[in-house]
């Protein structure tokens, strides 16, 4: 904890706080520290228990993703109230855990929008990598009905799922683009030069174009 405190950078904190993250550690330096520590599950659990955001991010980098139980991950997600901790927990740990599918189903239906967002993030991953058994048309029905009025984090995750359906599944592409055009979610999101807009119709079209370019 003392070493993490020593990595505090006021400018990094200022940038992070604009995104809802209450820590001031440069993520490159945090990753370097994690590389030095290597995998240490017990230390990861102790760091998580501090409740400190930088400590929790470090914990997620040095833990063994498969070592967590179902209920433990559920409790961790409900404690992960900053966007970066939430994001890293889902992407670096839950996606690699044997309970990920059970958690995806439970979280997707949770009344807490931050928890539901994790469920949708896991669903987007399945849409891309393991779509067998998913009702893609049913997912589009839910997105069409609920995404426009969803809170920010949940809306972002649902939009990501919408884009992945359009990108990866040609038979649903026209409908996915149509839903995006009608709902206009993230249409005016500020996008840096050289980056792809998160507005689903633009995102889908651009990624399909790149894929066809690689295929040819």
GIBEL-V134052 format. One record per residue. N is the residue number from 1. PHI is phi in degrees with one decimal (NA if undefined). OMEGA is omega in degrees with one decimal (none if undefined). NEAR is the number of other ideal C-beta (glycine too) atoms within 8 Angstrom. Layout:
<<N & PHI & OMEGA & NEAR> <N & PHI & OMEGA & NEAR>>
This chain:
<<1 & NA & 178.0 & 7> <2 & -65.6 & 179.5 & 5> <3 & -66.0 & 177.2 & 7> <4 & -63.4 & 178.3 & 13> <5 & -61.3 & 179.3 & 7> <6 & -70.4 & 178.9 & 6> <7 & -89.1 & -178.3 & 12> <8 & -59.2 & 179.9 & 10> <9 & -128.4 & -177.0 & 9> <10 & -55.7 & -179.5 & 7> <11 & -69.5 & 177.0 & 6> <12 & -63.7 & 178.8 & 12> <13 & -62.6 & -179.3 & 12> <14 & -59.6 & 179.2 & 9> <15 & -65.7 & -177.7 & 8> <16 & -62.2 & -177.0 & 12> <17 & -66.0 & 175.3 & 9> <18 & -64.7 & 179.8 & 6> <19 & -101.4 & 177.0 & 8> <20 & 85.7 & -178.0 & 7> <21 & -105.5 & -173.4 & 11> <22 & -95.5 & 173.2 & 8> <23 & -147.7 & -176.2 & 13> <24 & -123.6 & -178.5 & 10> <25 & -98.9 & 173.7 & 13> <26 & -60.9 & -173.0 & 8> <27 & -68.5 & 175.6 & 7> <28 & -64.7 & 178.6 & 6> <29 & -70.6 & 177.2 & 9> <30 & -64.8 & 178.6 & 14> <31 & -65.9 & 177.4 & 9> <32 & -63.5 & 176.9 & 8> <33 & -63.8 & 179.2 & 12> <34 & -63.5 & 179.5 & 10> <35 & -63.4 & 178.7 & 7> <36 & -69.6 & -178.0 & 6> <37 & -72.6 & -174.9 & 9> <38 & 61.5 & -176.0 & 6> <39 & -75.8 & 178.0 & 6> <40 & -144.4 & -173.5 & 9> <41 & -63.2 & -177.5 & 9> <42 & -66.4 & 176.5 & 6> <43 & -62.1 & 179.2 & 10> <44 & -59.3 & 179.9 & 14> <45 & -64.2 & -179.9 & 10> <46 & -67.4 & 176.8 & 8> <47 & -63.2 & 179.2 & 13> <48 & -60.3 & -175.9 & 10> <49 & -66.0 & 178.3 & 6> <50 & -66.3 & -176.3 & 9> <51 & 78.7 & -179.5 & 6> <52 & -76.1 & -174.4 & 10> <53 & -62.3 & 179.8 & 11> <54 & -61.9 & 178.6 & 12> <55 & -63.8 & 179.4 & 13> <56 & -68.2 & 176.2 & 14> <57 & -62.2 & 176.8 & 15> <58 & -62.3 & 178.8 & 15> <59 & -56.9 & -177.9 & 13> <60 & -69.4 & 178.3 & 13> <61 & -84.5 & -174.7 & 11> <62 & -111.3 & -177.9 & 13> <63 & -80.6 & 170.3 & 14> <64 & -102.2 & -174.0 & 7> <65 & -54.0 & -176.1 & 11> <66 & -79.4 & -175.4 & 7> <67 & -86.3 & -177.6 & 6> <68 & -87.6 & 175.5 & 11> <69 & -82.9 & 179.9 & 6> <70 & -55.2 & -176.4 & 8> <71 & -67.5 & 178.8 & 6> <72 & -64.3 & 179.3 & 8> <73 & -66.6 & 177.9 & 15> <74 & -61.8 & 178.7 & 11> <75 & -64.8 & 179.9 & 8> <76 & -61.8 & -179.2 & 11> <77 & -62.6 & -177.8 & 16> <78 & -70.6 & 175.8 & 8> <79 & -89.6 & -172.6 & 7> <80 & -85.2 & -172.5 & 11> <81 & -94.1 & 176.6 & 6> <82 & -97.2 & -173.9 & 11> <83 & -56.9 & -176.0 & 9> <84 & -68.1 & 177.8 & 12> <85 & -63.6 & 177.8 & 14> <86 & -56.8 & -177.2 & 15> <87 & -63.2 & -178.6 & 8> <88 & -67.5 & 179.5 & 12> <89 & -60.5 & -179.3 & 15> <90 & -67.6 & -171.9 & 13> <91 & -79.7 & -175.7 & 9> <92 & -93.3 & -173.5 & 10> <93 & -119.4 & -172.7 & 14> <94 & -62.2 & -179.1 & 15> <95 & -61.3 & -178.5 & 11> <96 & -99.9 & -174.7 & 8> <97 & -96.4 & -178.8 & 12> <98 & -63.6 & 179.8 & 4> <99 & -93.2 & -171.5 & 11> <100 & -60.6 & -177.7 & 11> <101 & -70.6 & 176.3 & 7> <102 & -60.6 & -179.5 & 8> <103 & -67.3 & 178.2 & 17> <104 & -56.8 & -177.9 & 12> <105 & -65.8 & -178.8 & 9> <106 & -68.4 & -176.5 & 10> <107 & -68.5 & -177.3 & 14> <108 & -58.2 & -178.1 & 11> <109 & -98.1 & -175.1 & 7> <110 & -76.5 & 179.7 & 9> <111 & -70.4 & 177.0 & 4> <112 & -77.1 & -175.6 & 7> <113 & -61.7 & 177.8 & 10> <114 & -68.4 & 177.3 & 12> <115 & -70.2 & 178.1 & 11> <116 & -59.9 & 178.3 & 15> <117 & -60.3 & 177.5 & 13> <118 & -64.4 & 176.8 & 16> <119 & -60.9 & 178.8 & 17> <120 & -69.4 & 176.4 & 14> <121 & -63.2 & 177.5 & 12> <122 & -67.9 & 178.0 & 17> <123 & -66.6 & 177.5 & 13> <124 & -60.0 & 177.3 & 12> <125 & -62.2 & 179.0 & 9> <126 & -66.7 & 177.6 & 11> <127 & -54.8 & -177.4 & 15> <128 & -79.8 & -168.0 & 9> <129 & -108.1 & -174.4 & 6> <130 & -149.2 & -172.4 & 4> <131 & -76.7 & -177.8 & 11> <132 & -55.6 & 178.5 & 4> <133 & 91.2 & 177.6 & 3> <134 & -83.0 & 174.3 & 9> <135 & -92.2 & -174.5 & 5> <136 & -65.6 & 178.0 & 11> <137 & -63.6 & 177.7 & 7> <138 & -65.9 & 176.4 & 7> <139 & -62.0 & 178.5 & 13> <140 & -63.8 & 176.7 & 14> <141 & -59.5 & -178.5 & 8> <142 & -65.9 & 179.6 & 9> <143 & -60.3 & -178.9 & 12> <144 & -61.9 & -176.6 & 10> <145 & -81.7 & -166.7 & 6> <146 & -118.9 & -170.7 & 9> <147 & -65.2 & -174.6 & 14> <148 & -57.3 & -176.4 & 7> <149 & -98.2 & -176.9 & 4> <150 & -76.2 & 173.9 & 10> <151 & -59.2 & -168.7 & 6> <152 & -50.4 & -173.4 & 6> <153 & -66.4 & 177.5 & 11> <154 & -67.0 & 178.8 & 13> <155 & -60.3 & -179.9 & 13> <156 & -61.2 & -178.9 & 11> <157 & -67.4 & 177.8 & 15> <158 & -65.9 & 178.2 & 14> <159 & -64.3 & 177.3 & 14> <160 & -62.3 & 178.4 & 12> <161 & -63.0 & 177.0 & 14> <162 & -56.7 & -179.7 & 15> <163 & -63.4 & -178.9 & 15> <164 & -63.9 & 176.2 & 11> <165 & -60.7 & -179.6 & 14> <166 & -65.5 & -177.8 & 16> <167 & -72.8 & -169.6 & 13> <168 & -91.1 & -171.7 & 8> <169 & -129.9 & -172.7 & 11> <170 & -58.2 & -177.1 & 4> <171 & -69.0 & 178.8 & 4> <172 & -108.3 & -170.9 & 12> <173 & -63.4 & -177.2 & 12> <174 & -62.5 & 179.4 & 6> <175 & -67.6 & 179.9 & 8> <176 & -61.3 & 178.3 & 15> <177 & -63.8 & 179.5 & 13> <178 & -62.4 & 177.6 & 8> <179 & -61.7 & 178.9 & 14> <180 & -59.5 & -179.1 & 17> <181 & -65.8 & -178.3 & 8> <182 & -72.4 & -175.1 & 7> <183 & -80.8 & 178.2 & 9> <184 & 58.4 & 178.4 & 7> <185 & -69.6 & 179.8 & 11> <186 & 65.8 & -179.5 & 11> <187 & -60.8 & -176.9 & 6> <188 & -103.8 & -178.3 & 4> <189 & -65.9 & -178.9 & 8> <190 & -65.4 & -176.0 & 4> <191 & -122.6 & -179.2 & 7> <192 & -67.6 & 177.3 & 5> <193 & -56.6 & 179.6 & 3> <194 & 87.4 & 178.9 & 3> <195 & -102.2 & 179.1 & 6> <196 & -87.5 & 178.3 & 8> <197 & -62.2 & 175.0 & 10> <198 & -78.8 & 175.5 & 12> <199 & -63.7 & -166.6 & 12> <200 & -53.1 & -179.3 & 16> <201 & -59.4 & 178.6 & 9> <202 & -69.7 & -178.9 & 9> <203 & -60.4 & -179.2 & 14> <204 & -60.5 & -176.9 & 15> <205 & -59.7 & -178.6 & 9> <206 & -66.9 & -178.0 & 10> <207 & -68.4 & 176.7 & 11> <208 & -65.1 & 177.3 & 11> <209 & -60.0 & 179.8 & 8> <210 & -65.8 & 179.6 & 8> <211 & -64.1 & 179.7 & 9> <212 & -68.1 & 177.0 & 8> <213 & -67.7 & 177.5 & 7> <214 & -68.9 & -177.4 & 6> <215 & -66.8 & -179.1 & 5> <216 & -83.0 & none & 4>>
